[in-house]
Structures are given as structure tokens and as C-alpha cells.
Amino acid sequence: MAVMVRENRGRAAELLTVRQVLDELGGISRRTFYRWRELRLAPPCIRLPNGELRVRRDVLNDWLEERAEGASS
């Protein structure tokens, strides 16, 4: 289940669970995702007070665009 939070400008930002991010990335394993986090290759995450991680939808989309083949640097 995605969670919505308010951004500074009043827009709602969708927060994705790790499972949702894994699915968006074509079903990569949880282990791969956490390894990417260790290597600082994963999209930036938000750690909630309960310890769970969330990724903002817009941050994930930007992260994917930066990695697209042929993307300008």
C-alpha cells in the first residue's frame, strides 16, 4: 500500500514500500536492493519511525531517468 504525504508546496507525494520499488524495478530481489543501498546505488529512501523504508515516487522516477541508456550527463 502506497502512502501519501504532503510536500512543501502542498502537493501529495506518493511513498512506495520496498516491495513496490522491487516490483517497479522488474522484480529484483530484496537482497539486491539492500546491496545497492550499501553501495549507495539505490534511490534515496526515507526511514520511518518504525524503521521501515519508503521511496518517494518522484524520486524513484528521477532515479530511473538518470539511469536510462542514452541519458545525458
PQR file with spaces between the fields and no chain letter, atoms N, CA, C, O and H, PARSE charges and radii, in Angstrom:
ATOM       1  N    MET     1       0.837   -1.175    0.000 -0.4000 1.5000
ATOM       2  CA   MET     1       0.000    0.000    0.000 -0.0000 2.0000
ATOM       3  C    MET     1       0.879    1.234    0.000  0.5500 1.7000
ATOM       4  O    MET     1       1.746    1.379    0.862 -0.5500 1.4000
ATOM       5  N    ALA     2       0.668    2.121   -0.951 -0.4000 1.5000
ATOM       6  CA   ALA     2       1.406    3.374   -1.017 -0.0000 2.0000
ATOM       7  C    ALA     2       0.806    4.372   -0.047  0.5500 1.7000
ATOM       8  O    ALA     2      -0.403    4.386    0.186 -0.5500 1.4000
ATOM       9  H    ALA     2      -0.036    2.003   -1.651  0.4000 1.0000
ATOM      10  N    VAL     3       1.654    5.196    0.509 -0.4000 1.5000
ATOM      11  CA   VAL     3       1.241    6.212    1.472 -0.0000 2.0000
ATOM      12  C    VAL     3       1.425    7.560    0.814  0.5500 1.7000
ATOM      13  O    VAL     3       2.377    7.760    0.060 -0.5500 1.4000
ATOM      14  H    VAL     3       2.636    5.186    0.320  0.4000 1.0000
ATOM      15  N    MET     4       0.533    8.480    1.089 -0.4000 1.5000
ATOM      16  CA   MET     4       0.641    9.828    0.550 -0.0000 2.0000
ATOM      17  C    MET     4       1.088   10.769    1.659  0.5500 1.7000
ATOM      18  O    MET     4       0.587   10.692    2.781 -0.5500 1.4000
ATOM      19  H    MET     4      -0.240    8.318    1.702  0.4000 1.0000
ATOM      20  N    VAL     5       2.027   11.656    1.350 -0.4000 1.5000
ATOM      21  CA   VAL     5       2.460   12.684    2.289 -0.0000 2.0000
ATOM      22  C    VAL     5       2.428   14.024    1.579  0.5500 1.7000
ATOM      23  O    VAL     5       2.494   14.095    0.352 -0.5500 1.4000
ATOM      24  H    VAL     5       2.434   11.719    0.439  0.4000 1.0000
ATOM      25  N    ARG     6       2.328   15.066    2.352 -0.4000 1.5000
ATOM      26  CA   ARG     6       2.307   16.415    1.781 -0.0000 2.0000
ATOM      27  C    ARG     6       3.717   16.908    1.522  0.5500 1.7000
ATOM      28  O    ARG     6       4.599   16.776    2.370 -0.5500 1.4000
ATOM      29  H    ARG     6       2.274   15.008    3.348  0.4000 1.0000
ATOM      30  N    GLU     7       3.923   17.479    0.341 -0.4000 1.5000
ATOM      31  CA   GLU     7       5.185   18.131    0.030 -0.0000 2.0000
ATOM      32  C    GLU     7       5.089   19.570    0.499  0.5500 1.7000
ATOM      33  O    GLU     7       4.018   20.035    0.890 -0.5500 1.4000
ATOM      34  H    GLU     7       3.206   17.586   -0.349  0.4000 1.0000
ATOM      35  N    ASN     8       6.208   20.271    0.457 -0.4000 1.5000
ATOM      36  CA   ASN     8       6.238   21.665    0.900 -0.0000 2.0000
ATOM      37  C    ASN     8       5.279   22.551    0.115  0.5500 1.7000
ATOM      38  O    ASN     8       4.730   23.504    0.668 -0.5500 1.4000
ATOM      39  H    ASN     8       7.078   19.893    0.139  0.4000 1.0000
ATOM      40  N    ARG     9       5.072   22.259   -1.137 -0.4000 1.5000
ATOM      41  CA   ARG     9       4.221   23.096   -1.979 -0.0000 2.0000
ATOM      42  C    ARG     9       2.771   22.664   -1.961  0.5500 1.7000
ATOM      43  O    ARG     9       1.980   23.127   -2.783 -0.5500 1.4000
ATOM      44  H    ARG     9       5.518   21.485   -1.586  0.4000 1.0000
ATOM      45  N    GLY    10       2.407   21.787   -1.041 -0.4000 1.5000
ATOM      46  CA   GLY    10       1.020   21.382   -0.918 -0.0000 2.0000
ATOM      47  C    GLY    10       0.629   20.174   -1.752  0.5500 1.7000
ATOM      48  O    GLY    10      -0.468   19.642   -1.583 -0.5500 1.4000
ATOM      49  H    GLY    10       3.049   21.411   -0.373  0.4000 1.0000
ATOM      50  N    ARG    11       1.503   19.729   -2.649 -0.4000 1.5000
ATOM      51  CA   ARG    11       1.197   18.548   -3.453 -0.0000 2.0000
ATOM      52  C    ARG    11       1.387   17.303   -2.616  0.5500 1.7000
ATOM      53  O    ARG    11       2.169   17.291   -1.665 -0.5500 1.4000
ATOM      54  H    ARG    11       2.394   20.161   -2.786  0.4000 1.0000
ATOM      55  N    ALA    12       0.673   16.267   -2.974 -0.4000 1.5000
ATOM      56  CA   ALA    12       0.827   14.993   -2.266 -0.0000 2.0000
ATOM      57  C    ALA    12       1.896   14.162   -2.967  0.5500 1.7000
ATOM      58  O    ALA    12       1.872   14.020   -4.189 -0.5500 1.4000
ATOM      59  H    ALA    12       0.038   16.277   -3.746  0.4000 1.0000
ATOM      60  N    ALA    13       2.831   13.615   -2.198 -0.4000 1.5000
ATOM      61  CA   ALA    13       3.883   12.751   -2.734 -0.0000 2.0000
ATOM      62  C    ALA    13       3.571   11.319   -2.336  0.5500 1.7000
ATOM      63  O    ALA    13       3.272   11.032   -1.177 -0.5500 1.4000
ATOM      64  H    ALA    13       2.851   13.730   -1.205  0.4000 1.0000
ATOM      65  N    GLU    14       3.643   10.432   -3.306 -0.4000 1.5000
ATOM      66  CA   GLU    14       3.378    9.030   -3.023 -0.0000 2.0000
ATOM      67  C    GLU    14       4.643    8.379   -2.468  0.5500 1.7000
ATOM      68  O    GLU    14       5.723    8.514   -3.044 -0.5500 1.4000
ATOM      69  H    GLU    14       3.886   10.665   -4.248  0.4000 1.0000
ATOM      70  N    LEU    15       4.502    7.677   -1.351 -0.4000 1.5000
ATOM      71  CA   LEU    15       5.613    6.942   -0.762 -0.0000 2.0000
ATOM      72  C    LEU    15       5.422    5.461   -1.053  0.5500 1.7000
ATOM      73  O    LEU    15       4.387    4.881   -0.725 -0.5500 1.4000
ATOM      74  H    LEU    15       3.625    7.568   -0.884  0.4000 1.0000
ATOM      75  N    LEU    16       6.430    4.857   -1.671 -0.4000 1.5000
ATOM      76  CA   LEU    16       6.365    3.451   -2.046 -0.0000 2.0000
ATOM      77  C    LEU    16       7.096    2.594   -1.021  0.5500 1.7000
ATOM      78  O    LEU    16       8.117    3.009   -0.471 -0.5500 1.4000
ATOM      79  H    LEU    16       7.271    5.329   -1.937  0.4000 1.0000
ATOM      80  N    THR    17       6.579    1.413   -0.770 -0.4000 1.5000
ATOM      81  CA   THR    17       7.259    0.447    0.088 -0.0000 2.0000
ATOM      82  C    THR    17       8.419   -0.167   -0.686  0.5500 1.7000
ATOM      83  O    THR    17       8.501   -0.030   -1.906 -0.5500 1.4000
ATOM      84  H    THR    17       5.750    1.076   -1.217  0.4000 1.0000
ATOM      85  N    VAL    18       9.305   -0.836    0.020 -0.4000 1.5000
ATOM      86  CA   VAL    18      10.412   -1.522   -0.650 -0.0000 2.0000
ATOM      87  C    VAL    18       9.857   -2.559   -1.627  0.5500 1.7000
ATOM      88  O    VAL    18      10.364   -2.678   -2.742 -0.5500 1.4000
ATOM      89  H    VAL    18       9.239   -0.948    1.011  0.4000 1.0000
ATOM      90  N    ARG    19       8.844   -3.298   -1.237 -0.4000 1.5000
ATOM      91  CA   ARG    19       8.237   -4.303   -2.125 -0.0000 2.0000
ATOM      92  C    ARG    19       7.743   -3.654   -3.418  0.5500 1.7000
ATOM      93  O    ARG    19       7.953   -4.203   -4.499 -0.5500 1.4000
ATOM      94  H    ARG    19       8.433   -3.201   -0.331  0.4000 1.0000
ATOM      95  N    GLN    20       7.090   -2.493   -3.320 -0.4000 1.5000
ATOM      96  CA   GLN    20       6.602   -1.809   -4.512 -0.0000 2.0000
ATOM      97  C    GLN    20       7.761   -1.362   -5.401  0.5500 1.7000
ATOM      98  O    GLN    20       7.673   -1.442   -6.627 -0.5500 1.4000
ATOM      99  H    GLN    20       6.920   -2.047   -2.441  0.4000 1.0000
ATOM     100  N    VAL    21       8.837   -0.894   -4.788 -0.4000 1.5000
ATOM     101  CA   VAL    21      10.011   -0.483   -5.566 -0.0000 2.0000
ATOM     102  C    VAL    21      10.613   -1.692   -6.272  0.5500 1.7000
ATOM     103  O    VAL    21      10.977   -1.610   -7.445 -0.5500 1.4000
ATOM     104  H    VAL    21       8.908   -0.828   -3.793  0.4000 1.0000
ATOM     105  N    LEU    22      10.718   -2.815   -5.564 -0.4000 1.5000
ATOM     106  CA   LEU    22      11.255   -4.029   -6.184 -0.0000 2.0000
ATOM     107  C    LEU    22      10.425   -4.427   -7.397  0.5500 1.7000
ATOM     108  O    LEU    22      10.974   -4.796   -8.435 -0.5500 1.4000
ATOM     109  H    LEU    22      10.422   -2.882   -4.611  0.4000 1.0000
ATOM     110  N    ASP    23       9.109   -4.354   -7.268 -0.4000 1.5000
ATOM     111  CA   ASP    23       8.224   -4.677   -8.386 -0.0000 2.0000
ATOM     112  C    ASP    23       8.420   -3.704   -9.541  0.5500 1.7000
ATOM     113  O    ASP    23       8.461   -4.110  -10.703 -0.5500 1.4000
ATOM     114  H    ASP    23       8.663   -4.054   -6.425  0.4000 1.0000
ATOM     115  N    GLU    24       8.543   -2.412   -9.218 -0.4000 1.5000
ATOM     116  CA   GLU    24       8.746   -1.379  -10.257 -0.0000 2.0000
ATOM     117  C    GLU    24      10.051   -1.624  -11.021  0.5500 1.7000
ATOM     118  O    GLU    24      10.157   -1.315  -12.208 -0.5500 1.4000
ATOM     119  H    GLU    24       8.510   -2.082   -8.274  0.4000 1.0000
ATOM     120  N    LEU    25      11.033   -2.179  -10.325 -0.4000 1.5000
ATOM     121  CA   LEU    25      12.339   -2.425  -10.941 -0.0000 2.0000
ATOM     122  C    LEU    25      12.416   -3.794  -11.604  0.5500 1.7000
ATOM     123  O    LEU    25      13.506   -4.305  -11.861 -0.5500 1.4000
ATOM     124  H    LEU    25      10.947   -2.430   -9.361  0.4000 1.0000
ATOM     125  N    GLY    26      11.284   -4.372  -11.873 -0.4000 1.5000
ATOM     126  CA   GLY    26      11.239   -5.629  -12.606 -0.0000 2.0000
ATOM     127  C    GLY    26      11.398   -6.861  -11.737  0.5500 1.7000
ATOM     128  O    GLY    26      11.760   -7.930  -12.230 -0.5500 1.4000
ATOM     129  H    GLY    26      10.398   -3.956  -11.664  0.4000 1.0000
ATOM     130  N    GLY    27      11.128   -6.719  -10.447 -0.4000 1.5000
ATOM     131  CA   GLY    27      11.173   -7.880   -9.574 -0.0000 2.0000
ATOM     132  C    GLY    27      12.562   -8.224   -9.062  0.5500 1.7000
ATOM     133  O    GLY    27      12.843   -9.390   -8.788 -0.5500 1.4000
ATOM     134  H    GLY    27      10.834   -5.851  -10.048  0.4000 1.0000
ATOM     135  N    ILE    28      13.443   -7.226   -8.927 -0.4000 1.5000
ATOM     136  CA   ILE    28      14.761   -7.525   -8.352 -0.0000 2.0000
ATOM     137  C    ILE    28      14.589   -8.042   -6.931  0.5500 1.7000
ATOM     138  O    ILE    28      13.552   -7.821   -6.307 -0.5500 1.4000
ATOM     139  H    ILE    28      13.214   -6.279   -9.149  0.4000 1.0000
ATOM     140  N    SER    29      15.588   -8.717   -6.429 -0.4000 1.5000
ATOM     141  CA   SER    29      15.476   -9.280   -5.086 -0.0000 2.0000
ATOM     142  C    SER    29      15.682   -8.200   -4.023  0.5500 1.7000
ATOM     143  O    SER    29      16.320   -7.174   -4.256 -0.5500 1.4000
ATOM     144  H    SER    29      16.431   -8.896   -6.936  0.4000 1.0000
ATOM     145  N    ARG    30      15.120   -8.474   -2.858 -0.4000 1.5000
ATOM     146  CA   ARG    30      15.299   -7.577   -1.708 -0.0000 2.0000
ATOM     147  C    ARG    30      16.786   -7.470   -1.369  0.5500 1.7000
ATOM     148  O    ARG    30      17.275   -6.393   -1.025 -0.5500 1.4000
ATOM     149  H    ARG    30      14.602   -9.308   -2.668  0.4000 1.0000
ATOM     150  N    ARG    31      17.499   -8.591   -1.469 -0.4000 1.5000
ATOM     151  CA   ARG    31      18.927   -8.590   -1.175 -0.0000 2.0000
ATOM     152  C    ARG    31      19.687   -7.657   -2.120  0.5500 1.7000
ATOM     153  O    ARG    31      20.568   -6.913   -1.688 -0.5500 1.4000
ATOM     154  H    ARG    31      17.103   -9.466   -1.748  0.4000 1.0000
ATOM     155  N    THR    32      19.343   -7.699   -3.412 -0.4000 1.5000
ATOM     156  CA   THR    32      19.983   -6.801   -4.383 -0.0000 2.0000
ATOM     157  C    THR    32      19.715   -5.354   -4.019  0.5500 1.7000
ATOM     158  O    THR    32      20.628   -4.528   -4.044 -0.5500 1.4000
ATOM     159  H    THR    32      18.627   -8.303   -3.763  0.4000 1.0000
ATOM     160  N    PHE    33      18.466   -5.036   -3.679 -0.4000 1.5000
ATOM     161  CA   PHE    33      18.121   -3.658   -3.325 -0.0000 2.0000
ATOM     162  C    PHE    33      18.946   -3.187   -2.130  0.5500 1.7000
ATOM     163  O    PHE    33      19.493   -2.084   -2.162 -0.5500 1.4000
ATOM     164  H    PHE    33      17.724   -5.706   -3.659  0.4000 1.0000
ATOM     165  N    TYR    34      19.047   -3.997   -1.083 -0.4000 1.5000
ATOM     166  CA   TYR    34      19.806   -3.585    0.098 -0.0000 2.0000
ATOM     167  C    TYR    34      21.301   -3.521   -0.185  0.5500 1.7000
ATOM     168  O    TYR    34      22.013   -2.719    0.419 -0.5500 1.4000
ATOM     169  H    TYR    34      18.602   -4.892   -1.058  0.4000 1.0000
ATOM     170  N    ARG    35      21.777   -4.354   -1.093 -0.4000 1.5000
ATOM     171  CA   ARG    35      23.180   -4.260   -1.508 -0.0000 2.0000
ATOM     172  C    ARG    35      23.411   -2.938   -2.231  0.5500 1.7000
ATOM     173  O    ARG    35      24.410   -2.262   -1.989 -0.5500 1.4000
ATOM     174  H    ARG    35      21.198   -5.005   -1.584  0.4000 1.0000
ATOM     175  N    TRP    36      22.494   -2.571   -3.114 -0.4000 1.5000
ATOM     176  CA   TRP    36      22.592   -1.274   -3.789 -0.0000 2.0000
ATOM     177  C    TRP    36      22.607   -0.146   -2.772  0.5500 1.7000
ATOM     178  O    TRP    36      23.335    0.832   -2.940 -0.5500 1.4000
ATOM     179  H    TRP    36      21.682   -3.121   -3.311  0.4000 1.0000
ATOM     180  N    ARG    37      21.801   -0.274   -1.708 -0.4000 1.5000
ATOM     181  CA   ARG    37      21.797    0.761   -0.658 -0.0000 2.0000
ATOM     182  C    ARG    37      23.163    0.859    0.008  0.5500 1.7000
ATOM     183  O    ARG    37      23.662    1.959    0.247 -0.5500 1.4000
ATOM     184  H    ARG    37      21.209   -1.069   -1.572  0.4000 1.0000
ATOM     185  N    GLU    38      23.775   -0.295    0.310 -0.4000 1.5000
ATOM     186  CA   GLU    38      25.108   -0.298    0.917 -0.0000 2.0000
ATOM     187  C    GLU    38      26.127    0.403    0.019  0.5500 1.7000
ATOM     188  O    GLU    38      27.012    1.112    0.498 -0.5500 1.4000
ATOM     189  H    GLU    38      23.370   -1.189    0.116  0.4000 1.0000
ATOM     190  N    LEU    39      25.986    0.195   -1.279 -0.4000 1.5000
ATOM     191  CA   LEU    39      26.907    0.779   -2.260 -0.0000 2.0000
ATOM     192  C    LEU    39      26.485    2.187   -2.693  0.5500 1.7000
ATOM     193  O    LEU    39      27.142    2.809   -3.528 -0.5500 1.4000
ATOM     194  H    LEU    39      25.267   -0.381   -1.668  0.4000 1.0000
ATOM     195  N    ARG    40      25.402    2.673   -2.127 -0.4000 1.5000
ATOM     196  CA   ARG    40      24.842    3.993   -2.473 -0.0000 2.0000
ATOM     197  C    ARG    40      24.460    4.083   -3.950  0.5500 1.7000
ATOM     198  O    ARG    40      24.649    5.114   -4.595 -0.5500 1.4000
ATOM     199  H    ARG    40      24.869    2.167   -1.449  0.4000 1.0000
ATOM     200  N    LEU    41      23.917    2.979   -4.470 -0.4000 1.5000
ATOM     201  CA   LEU    41      23.447    2.930   -5.854 -0.0000 2.0000
ATOM     202  C    LEU    41      21.926    2.960   -5.945  0.5500 1.7000
ATOM     203  O    LEU    41      21.373    3.218   -7.014 -0.5500 1.4000
ATOM     204  H    LEU    41      23.763    2.141   -3.946  0.4000 1.0000
ATOM     205  N    ALA    42      21.253    2.700   -4.838 -0.4000 1.5000
ATOM     206  CA   ALA    42      19.785    2.648   -4.811 -0.0000 2.0000
ATOM     207  C    ALA    42      19.218    4.065   -4.752  0.5500 1.7000
ATOM     208  O    ALA    42      19.927    5.012   -4.413 -0.5500 1.4000
ATOM     209  H    ALA    42      21.702    2.490   -3.970  0.4000 1.0000
ATOM     210  N    PRO    43      17.941    4.202   -5.084 -0.5600 1.5000
ATOM     211  CA   PRO    43      17.319    5.519   -4.939  0.2800 2.0000
ATOM     212  C    PRO    43      17.287    5.919   -3.460  0.5500 1.7000
ATOM     213  O    PRO    43      17.189    5.052   -2.592 -0.5500 1.4000
ATOM     214  N    PRO    44      17.367    7.217   -3.167 -0.5600 1.5000
ATOM     215  CA   PRO    44      17.312    7.677   -1.781  0.2800 2.0000
ATOM     216  C    PRO    44      16.017    7.235   -1.107  0.5500 1.7000
ATOM     217  O    PRO    44      14.944    7.278   -1.709 -0.5500 1.4000
ATOM     218  N    CYS    45      16.131    6.812    0.144 -0.4000 1.5000
ATOM     219  CA   CYS    45      14.992    6.308    0.908 -0.0000 2.0000
ATOM     220  C    CYS    45      14.712    7.195    2.110  0.5500 1.7000
ATOM     221  O    CYS    45      15.564    7.959    2.563 -0.5500 1.4000
ATOM     222  H    CYS    45      17.003    6.777    0.633  0.4000 1.0000
ATOM     223  N    ILE    46      13.503    7.068    2.606 -0.4000 1.5000
ATOM     224  CA   ILE    46      13.080    7.711    3.845 -0.0000 2.0000
ATOM     225  C    ILE    46      12.880    6.602    4.864  0.5500 1.7000
ATOM     226  O    ILE    46      12.173    5.631    4.593 -0.5500 1.4000
ATOM     227  H    ILE    46      12.811    6.447    2.238  0.4000 1.0000
ATOM     228  N    ARG    47      13.500    6.736    6.043 -0.4000 1.5000
ATOM     229  CA   ARG    47      13.296    5.750    7.101 -0.0000 2.0000
ATOM     230  C    ARG    47      12.223    6.287    8.046  0.5500 1.7000
ATOM     231  O    ARG    47      12.376    7.351    8.646 -0.5500 1.4000
ATOM     232  H    ARG    47      14.074    7.525    6.263  0.4000 1.0000
ATOM     233  N    LEU    48      11.150    5.538    8.161 -0.4000 1.5000
ATOM     234  CA   LEU    48      10.053    5.925    9.037 -0.0000 2.0000
ATOM     235  C    LEU    48      10.410    5.630   10.495  0.5500 1.7000
ATOM     236  O    LEU    48      11.331    4.856   10.759 -0.5500 1.4000
ATOM     237  H    LEU    48      11.026    4.674    7.673  0.4000 1.0000
ATOM     238  N    PRO    49       9.691    6.239   11.445 -0.5600 1.5000
ATOM     239  CA   PRO    49       9.973    5.991   12.863  0.2800 2.0000
ATOM     240  C    PRO    49       9.915    4.512   13.251  0.5500 1.7000
ATOM     241  O    PRO    49      10.577    4.099   14.204 -0.5500 1.4000
ATOM     242  N    ASN    50       9.134    3.715   12.526 -0.4000 1.5000
ATOM     243  CA   ASN    50       9.050    2.283   12.839 -0.0000 2.0000
ATOM     244  C    ASN    50      10.179    1.478   12.189  0.5500 1.7000
ATOM     245  O    ASN    50      10.213    0.254   12.310 -0.5500 1.4000
ATOM     246  H    ASN    50       8.597    4.051   11.752  0.4000 1.0000
ATOM     247  N    GLY    51      11.095    2.153   11.508 -0.4000 1.5000
ATOM     248  CA   GLY    51      12.243    1.507   10.892 -0.0000 2.0000
ATOM     249  C    GLY    51      12.048    1.089    9.451  0.5500 1.7000
ATOM     250  O    GLY    51      13.012    0.720    8.780 -0.5500 1.4000
ATOM     251  H    GLY    51      11.067    3.148   11.410  0.4000 1.0000
ATOM     252  N    GLU    52      10.816    1.140    8.960 -0.4000 1.5000
ATOM     253  CA   GLU    52      10.558    0.752    7.573 -0.0000 2.0000
ATOM     254  C    GLU    52      11.054    1.836    6.619  0.5500 1.7000
ATOM     255  O    GLU    52      11.133    3.012    6.974 -0.5500 1.4000
ATOM     256  H    GLU    52      10.033    1.440    9.505  0.4000 1.0000
ATOM     257  N    LEU    53      11.386    1.411    5.396 -0.4000 1.5000
ATOM     258  CA   LEU    53      11.855    2.336    4.371 -0.0000 2.0000
ATOM     259  C    LEU    53      10.740    2.658    3.392  0.5500 1.7000
ATOM     260  O    LEU    53       9.874    1.829    3.111 -0.5500 1.4000
ATOM     261  H    LEU    53      11.321    0.455    5.107  0.4000 1.0000
ATOM     262  N    ARG    54      10.780    3.873    2.883 -0.4000 1.5000
ATOM     263  CA   ARG    54       9.878    4.291    1.817 -0.0000 2.0000
ATOM     264  C    ARG    54      10.699    5.062    0.787  0.5500 1.7000
ATOM     265  O    ARG    54      11.715    5.675    1.116 -0.5500 1.4000
ATOM     266  H    ARG    54      11.483    4.546    3.111  0.4000 1.0000
ATOM     267  N    VAL    55      10.245    5.021   -0.455 -0.4000 1.5000
ATOM     268  CA   VAL    55      10.860    5.777   -1.540 -0.0000 2.0000
ATOM     269  C    VAL    55       9.771    6.635   -2.160  0.5500 1.7000
ATOM     270  O    VAL    55       8.700    6.139   -2.510 -0.5500 1.4000
ATOM     271  H    VAL    55       9.420    4.524   -0.722  0.4000 1.0000
ATOM     272  N    ARG    56      10.048    7.908   -2.293 -0.4000 1.5000
ATOM     273  CA   ARG    56       9.069    8.794   -2.933 -0.0000 2.0000
ATOM     274  C    ARG    56       8.969    8.446   -4.414  0.5500 1.7000
ATOM     275  O    ARG    56       9.981    8.197   -5.069 -0.5500 1.4000
ATOM     276  H    ARG    56      10.918    8.311   -2.009  0.4000 1.0000
ATOM     277  N    ARG    57       7.759    8.430   -4.932 -0.4000 1.5000
ATOM     278  CA   ARG    57       7.516    8.092   -6.346 -0.0000 2.0000
ATOM     279  C    ARG    57       8.323    9.002   -7.267  0.5500 1.7000
ATOM     280  O    ARG    57       8.955    8.516   -8.206 -0.5500 1.4000
ATOM     281  H    ARG    57       6.937    8.632   -4.400  0.4000 1.0000
ATOM     282  N    ASP    58       8.315   10.317   -7.017 -0.4000 1.5000
ATOM     283  CA   ASP    58       9.032   11.240   -7.895 -0.0000 2.0000
ATOM     284  C    ASP    58      10.544   11.014   -7.829  0.5500 1.7000
ATOM     285  O    ASP    58      11.235   11.174   -8.835 -0.5500 1.4000
ATOM     286  H    ASP    58       7.802   10.711   -6.254  0.4000 1.0000
ATOM     287  N    VAL    59      11.062   10.647   -6.662 -0.4000 1.5000
ATOM     288  CA   VAL    59      12.494   10.364   -6.519 -0.0000 2.0000
ATOM     289  C    VAL    59      12.851    9.095   -7.303  0.5500 1.7000
ATOM     290  O    VAL    59      13.878    9.054   -7.980 -0.5500 1.4000
ATOM     291  H    VAL    59      10.501   10.517   -5.845  0.4000 1.0000
ATOM     292  N    LEU    60      12.012    8.071   -7.212 -0.4000 1.5000
ATOM     293  CA   LEU    60      12.253    6.848   -7.974 -0.0000 2.0000
ATOM     294  C    LEU    60      12.228    7.127   -9.475  0.5500 1.7000
ATOM     295  O    LEU    60      13.090    6.648  -10.212 -0.5500 1.4000
ATOM     296  H    LEU    60      11.178    8.105   -6.662  0.4000 1.0000
ATOM     297  N    ASN    61      11.254    7.890   -9.921 -0.4000 1.5000
ATOM     298  CA   ASN    61      11.164    8.217  -11.349 -0.0000 2.0000
ATOM     299  C    ASN    61      12.401    8.974  -11.827  0.5500 1.7000
ATOM     300  O    ASN    61      12.933    8.682  -12.898 -0.5500 1.4000
ATOM     301  H    ASN    61      10.554    8.279   -9.322  0.4000 1.0000
ATOM     302  N    ASP    62      12.860    9.951  -11.030 -0.4000 1.5000
ATOM     303  CA   ASP    62      14.068   10.710  -11.393 -0.0000 2.0000
ATOM     304  C    ASP    62      15.286    9.787  -11.422  0.5500 1.7000
ATOM     305  O    ASP    62      16.122    9.877  -12.321 -0.5500 1.4000
ATOM     306  H    ASP    62      12.427   10.188  -10.161  0.4000 1.0000
ATOM     307  N    TRP    63      15.379    8.906  -10.435 -0.4000 1.5000
ATOM     308  CA   TRP    63      16.494    7.956  -10.351 -0.0000 2.0000
ATOM     309  C    TRP    63      16.527    7.065  -11.587  0.5500 1.7000
ATOM     310  O    TRP    63      17.595    6.804  -12.140 -0.5500 1.4000
ATOM     311  H    TRP    63      14.700    8.833   -9.704  0.4000 1.0000
ATOM     312  N    LEU    64      15.362    6.600  -12.019 -0.4000 1.5000
ATOM     313  CA   LEU    64      15.289    5.756  -13.211 -0.0000 2.0000
ATOM     314  C    LEU    64      15.679    6.533  -14.468  0.5500 1.7000
ATOM     315  O    LEU    64      16.394    6.012  -15.325 -0.5500 1.4000
ATOM     316  H    LEU    64      14.494    6.812  -11.569  0.4000 1.0000
ATOM     317  N    GLU    65      15.215    7.766  -14.578 -0.4000 1.5000
ATOM     318  CA   GLU    65      15.552    8.590  -15.746 -0.0000 2.0000
ATOM     319  C    GLU    65      17.051    8.836  -15.846  0.5500 1.7000
ATOM     320  O    GLU    65      17.612    8.843  -16.942 -0.5500 1.4000
ATOM     321  H    GLU    65      14.635    8.189  -13.882  0.4000 1.0000
ATOM     322  N    GLU    66      17.699    9.038  -14.700 -0.4000 1.5000
ATOM     323  CA   GLU    66      19.147    9.265  -14.686 -0.0000 2.0000
ATOM     324  C    GLU    66      19.915    8.045  -15.181  0.5500 1.7000
ATOM     325  O    GLU    66      21.039    8.177  -15.665 -0.5500 1.4000
ATOM     326  H    GLU    66      17.243    9.032  -13.810  0.4000 1.0000
ATOM     327  N    ARG    67      19.320    6.862  -15.066 -0.4000 1.5000
ATOM     328  CA   ARG    67      19.987    5.636  -15.448 -0.0000 2.0000
ATOM     329  C    ARG    67      19.577    5.110  -16.822  0.5500 1.7000
ATOM     330  O    ARG    67      20.065    4.070  -17.265 -0.5500 1.4000
ATOM     331  H    ARG    67      18.407    6.755  -14.673  0.4000 1.0000
ATOM     332  N    ALA    68      18.696    5.818  -17.482 -0.4000 1.5000
ATOM     333  CA   ALA    68      18.253    5.380  -18.808 -0.0000 2.0000
ATOM     334  C    ALA    68      19.409    5.435  -19.800  0.5500 1.7000
ATOM     335  O    ALA    68      20.198    6.380  -19.793 -0.5500 1.4000
ATOM     336  H    ALA    68      18.300    6.662  -17.122  0.4000 1.0000
ATOM     337  N    GLU    69      19.501    4.428  -20.643 -0.4000 1.5000
ATOM     338  CA   GLU    69      20.544    4.423  -21.666 -0.0000 2.0000
ATOM     339  C    GLU    69      20.357    5.640  -22.557  0.5500 1.7000
ATOM     340  O    GLU    69      19.245    5.979  -22.961 -0.5500 1.4000
ATOM     341  H    GLU    69      18.860    3.661  -20.649  0.4000 1.0000
ATOM     342  N    GLY    70      21.460    6.275  -22.846 -0.4000 1.5000
ATOM     343  CA   GLY    70      21.411    7.466  -23.693 -0.0000 2.0000
ATOM     344  C    GLY    70      21.055    8.730  -22.933  0.5500 1.7000
ATOM     345  O    GLY    70      20.909    9.793  -23.537 -0.5500 1.4000
ATOM     346  H    GLY    70      22.364    6.000  -22.517  0.4000 1.0000
ATOM     347  N    ALA    71      20.912    8.634  -21.608 -0.4000 1.5000
ATOM     348  CA   ALA    71      20.611    9.818  -20.804 -0.0000 2.0000
ATOM     349  C    ALA    71      21.829   10.727  -20.807  0.5500 1.7000
ATOM     350  O    ALA    71      22.965   10.273  -20.673 -0.5500 1.4000
ATOM     351  H    ALA    71      21.030    7.770  -21.117  0.4000 1.0000
ATOM     352  N    SER    72      21.573   12.012  -20.962 -0.4000 1.5000
ATOM     353  CA   SER    72      22.685   12.962  -20.958 -0.0000 2.0000
ATOM     354  C    SER    72      23.184   13.189  -19.542  0.5500 1.7000
ATOM     355  O    SER    72      22.399   13.214  -18.594 -0.5500 1.4000
ATOM     356  H    SER    72      20.650   12.382  -21.071  0.4000 1.0000
ATOM     357  N    SER    73      24.475   13.353  -19.404 -0.4000 1.5000
ATOM     358  CA   SER    73      25.076   13.525  -18.066 -0.0000 2.0000
ATOM     359  C    SER    73      25.197   14.976  -17.717  0.5500 1.7000
ATOM     360  O    SER    73      25.679   15.313  -16.636 -0.5500 1.4000
ATOM     361  H    SER    73      25.113   13.333  -20.174  0.4000 1.0000
